[in-house]
Amino acid sequence: MHEYSIVSALVDQVAVAARAHPTGTVKRVHVAIGELAGVELELLATAFETFRDHTVCAQADLVIEPRPACWRCPRCQVELARGAVLRCGACQVPARLVTGDEIILQRVELDLGDDDQGGT
């Protein structure tokens, strides 16, 4: 269950991002997860709920954007249909994965209150 290590890395990245606003409270964490990233989205959400206590994300919600896989011919750039054989029908070149294996911290939403001196 590597979702806990993913959450640990995610919380570390959020802590770095939030450091510029020491009086802020992290309210929402947005991540994009590709369908071929090897991550169970439900387990990731459960891991976040479990792990976030006593961290900068203690009061934060996790928003997960699932991303579909996209395969493309590296020669003619034709995108292959979902479920198709992973080889270009015209070029016979093996397809290349363009998106779908990513895990991206997209955005961190903070409640800055009235006392934030951290800048923009």
PyMOL commands that place a pseudoatom at each C-alpha (Angstrom):
pseudoatom trace, name=CA, resn=MET, resi=1, chain=A, elem=C, hetatm=0, pos=[0.000, 0.000, 0.000]
pseudoatom trace, name=CA, resn=HIS, resi=2, chain=A, elem=C, hetatm=0, pos=[2.284, 2.728, -1.272]
pseudoatom trace, name=CA, resn=GLU, resi=3, chain=A, elem=C, hetatm=0, pos=[-0.501, 5.290, -1.035]
pseudoatom trace, name=CA, resn=TYR, resi=4, chain=A, elem=C, hetatm=0, pos=[0.769, 6.182, 2.453]
pseudoatom trace, name=CA, resn=SER, resi=5, chain=A, elem=C, hetatm=0, pos=[4.214, 7.026, 1.090]
pseudoatom trace, name=CA, resn=ILE, resi=6, chain=A, elem=C, hetatm=0, pos=[2.571, 9.119, -1.637]
pseudoatom trace, name=CA, resn=VAL, resi=7, chain=A, elem=C, hetatm=0, pos=[0.557, 10.998, 1.000]
pseudoatom trace, name=CA, resn=SER, resi=8, chain=A, elem=C, hetatm=0, pos=[3.689, 11.493, 3.087]
pseudoatom trace, name=CA, resn=ALA, resi=9, chain=A, elem=C, hetatm=0, pos=[5.488, 13.044, 0.106]
pseudoatom trace, name=CA, resn=LEU, resi=10, chain=A, elem=C, hetatm=0, pos=[2.400, 15.105, -0.713]
pseudoatom trace, name=CA, resn=VAL, resi=11, chain=A, elem=C, hetatm=0, pos=[2.145, 16.493, 2.821]
pseudoatom trace, name=CA, resn=ASP, resi=12, chain=A, elem=C, hetatm=0, pos=[5.864, 17.360, 2.718]
pseudoatom trace, name=CA, resn=GLN, resi=13, chain=A, elem=C, hetatm=0, pos=[5.344, 19.310, -0.523]
pseudoatom trace, name=CA, resn=VAL, resi=14, chain=A, elem=C, hetatm=0, pos=[2.310, 21.108, 0.919]
pseudoatom trace, name=CA, resn=ALA, resi=15, chain=A, elem=C, hetatm=0, pos=[4.344, 22.059, 4.012]
pseudoatom trace, name=CA, resn=VAL, resi=16, chain=A, elem=C, hetatm=0, pos=[7.004, 23.606, 1.783]
pseudoatom trace, name=CA, resn=ALA, resi=17, chain=A, elem=C, hetatm=0, pos=[4.366, 25.504, -0.209]
pseudoatom trace, name=CA, resn=ALA, resi=18, chain=A, elem=C, hetatm=0, pos=[2.609, 26.730, 2.950]
pseudoatom trace, name=CA, resn=ARG, resi=19, chain=A, elem=C, hetatm=0, pos=[5.842, 27.870, 4.592]
pseudoatom trace, name=CA, resn=ALA, resi=20, chain=A, elem=C, hetatm=0, pos=[5.590, 31.238, 2.803]
pseudoatom trace, name=CA, resn=HIS, resi=21, chain=A, elem=C, hetatm=0, pos=[2.401, 31.923, 4.761]
pseudoatom trace, name=CA, resn=PRO, resi=22, chain=A, elem=C, hetatm=0, pos=[3.120, 30.811, 8.353]
pseudoatom trace, name=CA, resn=THR, resi=23, chain=A, elem=C, hetatm=0, pos=[-0.212, 32.054, 9.711]
pseudoatom trace, name=CA, resn=GLY, resi=24, chain=A, elem=C, hetatm=0, pos=[-2.208, 30.418, 6.930]
pseudoatom trace, name=CA, resn=THR, resi=25, chain=A, elem=C, hetatm=0, pos=[-4.261, 27.266, 7.259]
pseudoatom trace, name=CA, resn=VAL, resi=26, chain=A, elem=C, hetatm=0, pos=[-4.279, 24.686, 4.469]
pseudoatom trace, name=CA, resn=LYS, resi=27, chain=A, elem=C, hetatm=0, pos=[-7.888, 24.201, 3.418]
pseudoatom trace, name=CA, resn=ARG, resi=28, chain=A, elem=C, hetatm=0, pos=[-7.699, 22.147, 0.228]
pseudoatom trace, name=CA, resn=VAL, resi=29, chain=A, elem=C, hetatm=0, pos=[-5.077, 20.134, -1.607]
pseudoatom trace, name=CA, resn=HIS, resi=30, chain=A, elem=C, hetatm=0, pos=[-5.654, 19.394, -5.295]
pseudoatom trace, name=CA, resn=VAL, resi=31, chain=A, elem=C, hetatm=0, pos=[-3.845, 16.507, -6.966]
pseudoatom trace, name=CA, resn=ALA, resi=32, chain=A, elem=C, hetatm=0, pos=[-4.044, 14.959, -10.428]
pseudoatom trace, name=CA, resn=ILE, resi=33, chain=A, elem=C, hetatm=0, pos=[-3.579, 11.197, -10.636]
pseudoatom trace, name=CA, resn=GLY, resi=34, chain=A, elem=C, hetatm=0, pos=[-3.133, 9.385, -13.935]
pseudoatom trace, name=CA, resn=GLU, resi=35, chain=A, elem=C, hetatm=0, pos=[-4.998, 6.129, -14.351]
pseudoatom trace, name=CA, resn=LEU, resi=36, chain=A, elem=C, hetatm=0, pos=[-1.713, 4.299, -15.002]
pseudoatom trace, name=CA, resn=ALA, resi=37, chain=A, elem=C, hetatm=0, pos=[0.083, 5.805, -11.982]
pseudoatom trace, name=CA, resn=GLY, resi=38, chain=A, elem=C, hetatm=0, pos=[-0.585, 2.669, -9.984]
pseudoatom trace, name=CA, resn=VAL, resi=39, chain=A, elem=C, hetatm=0, pos=[-2.560, 4.537, -7.351]
pseudoatom trace, name=CA, resn=GLU, resi=40, chain=A, elem=C, hetatm=0, pos=[-5.880, 3.393, -5.928]
pseudoatom trace, name=CA, resn=LEU, resi=41, chain=A, elem=C, hetatm=0, pos=[-7.779, 6.660, -5.565]
pseudoatom trace, name=CA, resn=GLU, resi=42, chain=A, elem=C, hetatm=0, pos=[-9.968, 5.442, -2.729]
pseudoatom trace, name=CA, resn=LEU, resi=43, chain=A, elem=C, hetatm=0, pos=[-6.935, 4.179, -0.808]
pseudoatom trace, name=CA, resn=LEU, resi=44, chain=A, elem=C, hetatm=0, pos=[-5.169, 7.486, -1.419]
pseudoatom trace, name=CA, resn=ALA, resi=45, chain=A, elem=C, hetatm=0, pos=[-8.127, 9.393, 0.022]
pseudoatom trace, name=CA, resn=THR, resi=46, chain=A, elem=C, hetatm=0, pos=[-8.220, 7.068, 3.041]
pseudoatom trace, name=CA, resn=ALA, resi=47, chain=A, elem=C, hetatm=0, pos=[-4.463, 7.402, 3.534]
pseudoatom trace, name=CA, resn=PHE, resi=48, chain=A, elem=C, hetatm=0, pos=[-4.777, 11.202, 3.432]
pseudoatom trace, name=CA, resn=GLU, resi=49, chain=A, elem=C, hetatm=0, pos=[-7.556, 11.159, 6.041]
pseudoatom trace, name=CA, resn=THR, resi=50, chain=A, elem=C, hetatm=0, pos=[-5.448, 8.932, 8.279]
pseudoatom trace, name=CA, resn=PHE, resi=51, chain=A, elem=C, hetatm=0, pos=[-2.091, 10.634, 7.788]
pseudoatom trace, name=CA, resn=ARG, resi=52, chain=A, elem=C, hetatm=0, pos=[-3.067, 14.314, 7.850]
pseudoatom trace, name=CA, resn=ASP, resi=53, chain=A, elem=C, hetatm=0, pos=[-3.571, 14.578, 11.639]
pseudoatom trace, name=CA, resn=HIS, resi=54, chain=A, elem=C, hetatm=0, pos=[-0.798, 16.598, 13.303]
pseudoatom trace, name=CA, resn=THR, resi=55, chain=A, elem=C, hetatm=0, pos=[0.444, 17.870, 9.920]
pseudoatom trace, name=CA, resn=VAL, resi=56, chain=A, elem=C, hetatm=0, pos=[0.008, 21.094, 7.978]
pseudoatom trace, name=CA, resn=CYS, resi=57, chain=A, elem=C, hetatm=0, pos=[-2.916, 19.334, 6.235]
pseudoatom trace, name=CA, resn=ALA, resi=58, chain=A, elem=C, hetatm=0, pos=[-4.832, 18.559, 9.449]
pseudoatom trace, name=CA, resn=GLN, resi=59, chain=A, elem=C, hetatm=0, pos=[-7.802, 20.706, 8.375]
pseudoatom trace, name=CA, resn=ALA, resi=60, chain=A, elem=C, hetatm=0, pos=[-7.497, 20.179, 4.627]
pseudoatom trace, name=CA, resn=ASP, resi=61, chain=A, elem=C, hetatm=0, pos=[-9.668, 18.337, 2.147]
pseudoatom trace, name=CA, resn=LEU, resi=62, chain=A, elem=C, hetatm=0, pos=[-8.079, 16.321, -0.622]
pseudoatom trace, name=CA, resn=VAL, resi=63, chain=A, elem=C, hetatm=0, pos=[-9.444, 16.905, -4.127]
pseudoatom trace, name=CA, resn=ILE, resi=64, chain=A, elem=C, hetatm=0, pos=[-8.397, 14.223, -6.603]
pseudoatom trace, name=CA, resn=GLU, resi=65, chain=A, elem=C, hetatm=0, pos=[-8.618, 14.783, -10.352]
pseudoatom trace, name=CA, resn=PRO, resi=66, chain=A, elem=C, hetatm=0, pos=[-8.364, 11.434, -12.138]
pseudoatom trace, name=CA, resn=ARG, resi=67, chain=A, elem=C, hetatm=0, pos=[-6.651, 11.686, -15.523]
pseudoatom trace, name=CA, resn=PRO, resi=68, chain=A, elem=C, hetatm=0, pos=[-7.162, 9.198, -18.323]
pseudoatom trace, name=CA, resn=ALA, resi=69, chain=A, elem=C, hetatm=0, pos=[-4.244, 7.632, -20.144]
pseudoatom trace, name=CA, resn=CYS, resi=70, chain=A, elem=C, hetatm=0, pos=[-3.412, 9.005, -23.588]
pseudoatom trace, name=CA, resn=TRP, resi=71, chain=A, elem=C, hetatm=0, pos=[-1.271, 7.080, -26.086]
pseudoatom trace, name=CA, resn=ARG, resi=72, chain=A, elem=C, hetatm=0, pos=[0.097, 8.675, -29.250]
pseudoatom trace, name=CA, resn=CYS, resi=73, chain=A, elem=C, hetatm=0, pos=[2.196, 7.628, -32.223]
pseudoatom trace, name=CA, resn=PRO, resi=74, chain=A, elem=C, hetatm=0, pos=[5.662, 9.211, -31.763]
pseudoatom trace, name=CA, resn=ARG, resi=75, chain=A, elem=C, hetatm=0, pos=[6.053, 9.543, -35.518]
pseudoatom trace, name=CA, resn=CYS, resi=76, chain=A, elem=C, hetatm=0, pos=[2.754, 10.937, -36.846]
pseudoatom trace, name=CA, resn=GLN, resi=77, chain=A, elem=C, hetatm=0, pos=[1.363, 12.122, -33.479]
pseudoatom trace, name=CA, resn=VAL, resi=78, chain=A, elem=C, hetatm=0, pos=[-1.995, 10.392, -34.024]
pseudoatom trace, name=CA, resn=GLU, resi=79, chain=A, elem=C, hetatm=0, pos=[-3.738, 9.737, -30.737]
pseudoatom trace, name=CA, resn=LEU, resi=80, chain=A, elem=C, hetatm=0, pos=[-4.822, 6.141, -30.317]
pseudoatom trace, name=CA, resn=ALA, resi=81, chain=A, elem=C, hetatm=0, pos=[-8.394, 5.343, -29.359]
pseudoatom trace, name=CA, resn=ARG, resi=82, chain=A, elem=C, hetatm=0, pos=[-8.994, 4.101, -25.846]
pseudoatom trace, name=CA, resn=GLY, resi=83, chain=A, elem=C, hetatm=0, pos=[-8.629, 0.311, -25.729]
pseudoatom trace, name=CA, resn=ALA, resi=84, chain=A, elem=C, hetatm=0, pos=[-6.860, 0.121, -29.107]
pseudoatom trace, name=CA, resn=VAL, resi=85, chain=A, elem=C, hetatm=0, pos=[-3.727, -1.941, -29.728]
pseudoatom trace, name=CA, resn=LEU, resi=86, chain=A, elem=C, hetatm=0, pos=[-0.779, 0.225, -28.646]
pseudoatom trace, name=CA, resn=ARG, resi=87, chain=A, elem=C, hetatm=0, pos=[0.671, 0.518, -32.133]
pseudoatom trace, name=CA, resn=CYS, resi=88, chain=A, elem=C, hetatm=0, pos=[-0.053, 3.192, -34.760]
pseudoatom trace, name=CA, resn=GLY, resi=89, chain=A, elem=C, hetatm=0, pos=[-2.360, 1.837, -37.457]
pseudoatom trace, name=CA, resn=ALA, resi=90, chain=A, elem=C, hetatm=0, pos=[-0.668, 3.936, -40.164]
pseudoatom trace, name=CA, resn=CYS, resi=91, chain=A, elem=C, hetatm=0, pos=[3.027, 3.846, -39.144]
pseudoatom trace, name=CA, resn=GLN, resi=92, chain=A, elem=C, hetatm=0, pos=[3.089, 0.518, -37.267]
pseudoatom trace, name=CA, resn=VAL, resi=93, chain=A, elem=C, hetatm=0, pos=[5.254, 2.255, -34.653]
pseudoatom trace, name=CA, resn=PRO, resi=94, chain=A, elem=C, hetatm=0, pos=[4.680, 1.350, -30.995]
pseudoatom trace, name=CA, resn=ALA, resi=95, chain=A, elem=C, hetatm=0, pos=[2.652, 4.046, -29.267]
pseudoatom trace, name=CA, resn=ARG, resi=96, chain=A, elem=C, hetatm=0, pos=[4.096, 6.270, -26.587]
pseudoatom trace, name=CA, resn=LEU, resi=97, chain=A, elem=C, hetatm=0, pos=[2.307, 7.143, -23.358]
pseudoatom trace, name=CA, resn=VAL, resi=98, chain=A, elem=C, hetatm=0, pos=[1.706, 10.916, -23.337]
pseudoatom trace, name=CA, resn=THR, resi=99, chain=A, elem=C, hetatm=0, pos=[-0.332, 11.280, -20.146]
pseudoatom trace, name=CA, resn=GLY, resi=100, chain=A, elem=C, hetatm=0, pos=[-1.812, 8.976, -17.564]
pseudoatom trace, name=CA, resn=ASP, resi=101, chain=A, elem=C, hetatm=0, pos=[1.094, 7.981, -15.327]
pseudoatom trace, name=CA, resn=GLU, resi=102, chain=A, elem=C, hetatm=0, pos=[1.446, 11.270, -13.466]
pseudoatom trace, name=CA, resn=ILE, resi=103, chain=A, elem=C, hetatm=0, pos=[0.966, 12.200, -9.818]
pseudoatom trace, name=CA, resn=ILE, resi=104, chain=A, elem=C, hetatm=0, pos=[0.875, 16.001, -9.638]
pseudoatom trace, name=CA, resn=LEU, resi=105, chain=A, elem=C, hetatm=0, pos=[0.303, 18.364, -6.752]
pseudoatom trace, name=CA, resn=GLN, resi=106, chain=A, elem=C, hetatm=0, pos=[-1.706, 20.961, -8.649]
pseudoatom trace, name=CA, resn=ARG, resi=107, chain=A, elem=C, hetatm=0, pos=[-2.775, 23.509, -6.080]
pseudoatom trace, name=CA, resn=VAL, resi=108, chain=A, elem=C, hetatm=0, pos=[-2.818, 24.252, -2.368]
pseudoatom trace, name=CA, resn=GLU, resi=109, chain=A, elem=C, hetatm=0, pos=[-5.589, 26.476, -1.041]
pseudoatom trace, name=CA, resn=LEU, resi=110, chain=A, elem=C, hetatm=0, pos=[-4.849, 28.426, 2.125]
pseudoatom trace, name=CA, resn=ASP, resi=111, chain=A, elem=C, hetatm=0, pos=[-6.999, 30.448, 4.457]
pseudoatom trace, name=CA, resn=LEU, resi=112, chain=A, elem=C, hetatm=0, pos=[-4.689, 33.386, 5.158]
pseudoatom trace, name=CA, resn=GLY, resi=113, chain=A, elem=C, hetatm=0, pos=[-6.790, 35.038, 7.795]
pseudoatom trace, name=CA, resn=ASP, resi=114, chain=A, elem=C, hetatm=0, pos=[-5.946, 38.688, 8.479]
pseudoatom trace, name=CA, resn=ASP, resi=115, chain=A, elem=C, hetatm=0, pos=[-2.408, 38.372, 9.864]
pseudoatom trace, name=CA, resn=ASP, resi=116, chain=A, elem=C, hetatm=0, pos=[-0.495, 36.885, 6.936]
pseudoatom trace, name=CA, resn=GLN, resi=117, chain=A, elem=C, hetatm=0, pos=[2.810, 38.658, 6.250]
pseudoatom trace, name=CA, resn=GLY, resi=118, chain=A, elem=C, hetatm=0, pos=[4.209, 36.057, 3.852]
pseudoatom trace, name=CA, resn=GLY, resi=119, chain=A, elem=C, hetatm=0, pos=[3.706, 38.015, 0.622]
pseudoatom trace, name=CA, resn=THR, resi=120, chain=A, elem=C, hetatm=0, pos=[2.157, 36.757, -2.573]
for i in range(1, 120): cmd.bond("trace and resi %d" % i, "trace and resi %d" % (i + 1))
show_as sticks, trace
zoom trace
